[in-house]
Structure formats: structure tokens, C-alpha cells
């Protein structure tokens, strides 16, 4: 049916609410919805095609005139009513190839054809689940998952759906992982909420565009309940060790709880402990002598009193960027000890609530939330990738790595100058001297406004000692403190610590890896460790952008495909071959050498003491999707 033949009926109360809700809609998303529902490509052509976006944010108007925006809203309203009343039949779903073309037109950006299957999957047009053969129960297949954060729940949901018996063990007393443990003021996600969620469990009710800790934890609890995995979670269970029993073809775990230690066995073992679960404490002489409250941000005591106190914060990374603006004004004096300055990115949505009317659109307008999220998949992911590749011919490699990187540096430098207007004395402390994105990019939570306060002191002299009542810097000055907060990050290079994982030959994973040098095939599997799978493992962090959840879903699908292959071949174990592992890691290191994270102009938790990048991957999300789409059976020994 052509749009001209759609005649809107008199609106009821519900439809009237929808018309009001459309006033808060993201127009580029509405245009994609119209093209999807009607099959009419003209909604992504002139004069309706959104203009090229400048700067961060959602580009809500799409650059269209008020009259054009209203025409789009009216047409969506009429289309939704027609669909509800049966006067219009939804057009066939766009092909993966058309999804790419639609997103290209909407975002004014080059998207490779190879992205088509990944984007169609993220849009929900392709089934991403893996079904095991009916003979699965003959293999004695069962699994233990360590950790109940995003990755652990994802593994549980896959096992639940496939009918594989499983147990999730977590050292904490509740599920949630990072989003349970980190409770410091201001704690939240720096990835957009609608992107930082499962593709199969999108949430229309996010109250903020960048969710805070409590909202993320509530989401995980809801997902666990909705997918029926809660009864499989066991809390207060610390995995001390896991050893492979080659004769039984099982993992043997030693698990410690309040009742002592016990043995747990399973065919499959999945580590879902992530990167940010072990706080890193600084090696500062005298730290134990401090007489007041002293704690890491990941172990924030709810009863701590900050009002009217002298508070010292050691660190200026991601946690401090959220914490400091959240508490500024409460202490009588707030002193921040900064080792290095950070590039900070503004985003107009960071402090913005999601209007109830927008939440209504995401619930009621077909495909609205999916297309809104898909725009974020690309805008906050692979779109940035080219800017992080080193141009060896670029003449200013000390400050940027290519032409786009230089533009980013100028934009972000100007932003810092604008934020610190009237406080030029802080510019030297706050403008980094290394290329943007060399360290983890941080979103501005009001950092510069906070450090410019009269009751805040930003100290860049190195901390050399902690005394009972303060912190001493290398200039000899003692800075008084009643409360000492350690915003010093996590032991990201000490992967899977403090567990001892022992493989088929009797060697521990720590012995195989060496100090701070974790490696895995595709970041998931390691030779000599059959049926052992790591989620968010070595070199799987998409440092160029995107969502950890996106890559975790790729990894878990790969695990399920491999288990399906085992069942098909009546195998009881799968172990990646050494030659496949070596070939992958050679390509990995070669690719990493071309990225900004290899730049020696800054220190970063991405690299170990020898300069190897351990956490980040050099691939685009699209490339990694294709690498993990299906395992190559020739790369594994199936026994």
C-alpha cells in the first residue's frame, strides 16, 4: 500500500500520546524506521536524508527543517496507526546488503560491504543463537561459568537455551560483577546505555543515555530473571584453582566458600571474570600508615564521611573522572594527585535523561530502538578505527598519528581551553602532550569545571610517600588529608588472577603466559587447555570503540559453535592447535604495531612492562565478527 493511501483515523488517547512522544524522537532514526516499514527508499534520499553530523551526540534533528521534521513525524504516526489497524502490511525486512546502504545514507560514512551480516544480526534480522544436535545429551556435556557479570550471564543464557547443564560461580554475594563491586559516587558506563546492552534483550526503559551503576545492575538482574538463569547462580563461591583431568576429560575446580573448600567437576569451563575485577593498589611507601579511611574506588565504603573533610584522590583516570565531579563541593578541600593528563571527550548526552516519551517510542514504534542502537553500533565503534592507525609518513607523530588524529587533537584542545577559560594556569596540567586515544578515551563528567574550583587542588608532582595525616610529593610538600581515595585502576594485565588454571600437561596458565603476557587464540582459547574458554580475554578489548557486550556476544557464539562441532563429532574435548595459536598471535602483534596503542608517548594499562599490547585487539568489530563467526575445525584437535 502506498503512503498516500494511508488515512489516519481519529486518534484515541493512546494514539494521541504517541503523537506527543514523536516530538522527542531522533529524526534520523525515524527516517530509517520509515524506510524499513514501508520499503520506500525515498526517506533516505534528498530532501529527507539527514545532513552530515558534526561533533558528538545523536544529531536529533538530522539537520532537517522544522517543516520536514514534522512531515516525518506525521508520516511515522500515520504508518504506525495503519499497521496497528491492519490497513498497512509491513514491508519485507531489508536484506543485510540493504541494511548497510541504509546506514551509509543515514550516517554519511563509508561502511564496507563486509559489515552487512554483522549489522543485520545486530538489528535482529538474523538469528544469532546456536542449536546443538539432538544427540547433545549423549556426550555428558556440562559447564561451569566463573563470574556473573555481563559475560557470565551471557554464557548462562546460551547454555540455558541449548539445554546444557551449567552452574555459575561468583565470589560475590550478588550477581553483577563490575557493576556490583564499583559503588563510588558517579560510577557509570562510558558507552551509551542502548549500546551497552544485549542485542537480544534491548531495554526501552533506560532512564539515562549513559547509565549509572545501579541502573546497569538492575538491568542485569532483570535479564537473569527473564531468561531463567537465576537459579543456576551460586554466590560466595571463590574459585581457587581448576585443573584438567585428561583421563576423565573434565575440569576439576577447587571452590572456597564460608563452609570451606569443595570440589566441582565439569566438562566445560568458561572464565567470565573480565578485566576490571582486581583492584590495583599503588606501591607508595607508608601507604599502610595512613590513619584515616583509605580505600580503593572499587571497594567504596558506604559509611565513609566526606563532608567537611580534607579528601585526597590518587589517580586521574576513568574512575577519578567520574568520582571527582560527583563529590566536589562536599569536602572542605579536595586534592587530586595526577600522574598524567587525559584527553576528555564531550558528549551532550552524558548527563541527559531519556525522556519518558522517548522510552515510549522505543516500546511502541516498530524497529525504533533497533535502528537507534544500530546507529550507535557504527558511530561508537568502527567509524573511529581509521583514525587510530599510524601513518608512518605523518610529520607530527609526537602529537598525532595521522590527519584525522590531528583534527581530533585540535578539537579536544580547544574544548579544554573553553572549559578552563579564566583558569589558564591549569592548562599546562590539563592538556596532554600525547596523541588522542593513546590512552582510554574518557567522557567529560564535569572534570575541568571541578578541578577549576577554589576548593580543589590538582597536583602533578609525583607522590613519594604517604604519612599518617597526608600525602608527600617529590617537591617535599605534605598535603593534609583526612580521607585517602585510591582511584588507581585495575590489574588488567594479571588476567584470571588470582586463580590457578592448570592444563593437560600439568603447567599452569600463569607459567604458559609468563608475567603480564596473556595470549589466546582469538582471545578465547589456549593450547594445552581443552574445553577452556575465556570471555573478554587477551586482546579482545575494542580500544577503538564500541561495546564490550558486542564482542562478548561474538565470543560466546564462537564457543557454542565449537561445542556443537564437538557434539556432531562425538568428541569430549576440543583443544586449539599450537600452530593456529601461533599464526593468530603473529598476525595480532603485526596489526597492533600499526595502532596508536604502540605509540611510546604515554603509559597505558593496555601494554605490559615490555611494551606488548595485551588487552586491545587490532581488528575492527566487523573483522572480529567474521573471525569468530564459526570455528575452523582444522584449528582444533577434537578427541
Secondary structure as GFF3:
##gff-version 3
##sequence-region A 1 639
A	DSSP	three_ten_helix	3	5	.	.	.	ID=ss1
A	DSSP	alpha_helix	13	21	.	.	.	ID=ss2
A	DSSP	three_ten_helix	22	24	.	.	.	ID=ss3
A	DSSP	alpha_helix	27	38	.	.	.	ID=ss4
A	DSSP	three_ten_helix	41	44	.	.	.	ID=ss5
A	DSSP	alpha_helix	66	84	.	.	.	ID=ss6
A	DSSP	alpha_helix	96	107	.	.	.	ID=ss7
A	DSSP	three_ten_helix	113	115	.	.	.	ID=ss8
A	DSSP	alpha_helix	116	122	.	.	.	ID=ss9
A	DSSP	three_ten_helix	134	139	.	.	.	ID=ss10
A	DSSP	beta_strand	142	146	.	.	.	ID=ss11
A	DSSP	alpha_helix	150	162	.	.	.	ID=ss12
A	DSSP	beta_strand	165	170	.	.	.	ID=ss13
A	DSSP	alpha_helix	178	181	.	.	.	ID=ss14
A	DSSP	alpha_helix	213	226	.	.	.	ID=ss15
A	DSSP	three_ten_helix	230	232	.	.	.	ID=ss16
A	DSSP	beta_strand	233	235	.	.	.	ID=ss17
A	DSSP	beta_strand	238	245	.	.	.	ID=ss18
A	DSSP	beta_strand	250	257	.	.	.	ID=ss19
A	DSSP	beta_strand	260	266	.	.	.	ID=ss20
A	DSSP	beta_strand	268	271	.	.	.	ID=ss21
A	DSSP	three_ten_helix	287	289	.	.	.	ID=ss22
A	DSSP	beta_strand	293	296	.	.	.	ID=ss23
A	DSSP	three_ten_helix	297	299	.	.	.	ID=ss24
A	DSSP	beta_strand	310	314	.	.	.	ID=ss25
A	DSSP	alpha_helix	318	327	.	.	.	ID=ss26
A	DSSP	beta_strand	333	337	.	.	.	ID=ss27
A	DSSP	beta_strand	344	345	.	.	.	ID=ss28
A	DSSP	alpha_helix	356	364	.	.	.	ID=ss29
A	DSSP	alpha_helix	368	379	.	.	.	ID=ss30
A	DSSP	three_ten_helix	382	388	.	.	.	ID=ss31
A	DSSP	alpha_helix	403	419	.	.	.	ID=ss32
A	DSSP	three_ten_helix	424	426	.	.	.	ID=ss33
A	DSSP	alpha_helix	427	430	.	.	.	ID=ss34
A	DSSP	beta_strand	442	443	.	.	.	ID=ss35
A	DSSP	alpha_helix	447	451	.	.	.	ID=ss36
A	DSSP	beta_strand	456	459	.	.	.	ID=ss37
A	DSSP	beta_strand	463	467	.	.	.	ID=ss38
A	DSSP	beta_strand	470	473	.	.	.	ID=ss39
A	DSSP	beta_strand	478	480	.	.	.	ID=ss40
A	DSSP	beta_strand	483	486	.	.	.	ID=ss41
A	DSSP	beta_strand	500	502	.	.	.	ID=ss42
A	DSSP	alpha_helix	509	513	.	.	.	ID=ss43
A	DSSP	beta_strand	532	534	.	.	.	ID=ss44
A	DSSP	alpha_helix	548	568	.	.	.	ID=ss45
A	DSSP	beta_strand	574	576	.	.	.	ID=ss46
A	DSSP	alpha_helix	578	592	.	.	.	ID=ss47
A	DSSP	three_ten_helix	596	598	.	.	.	ID=ss48
A	DSSP	alpha_helix	621	628	.	.	.	ID=ss49
A	DSSP	three_ten_helix	633	635	.	.	.	ID=ss50
A	DSSP	beta_strand	636	638	.	.	.	ID=ss51
###
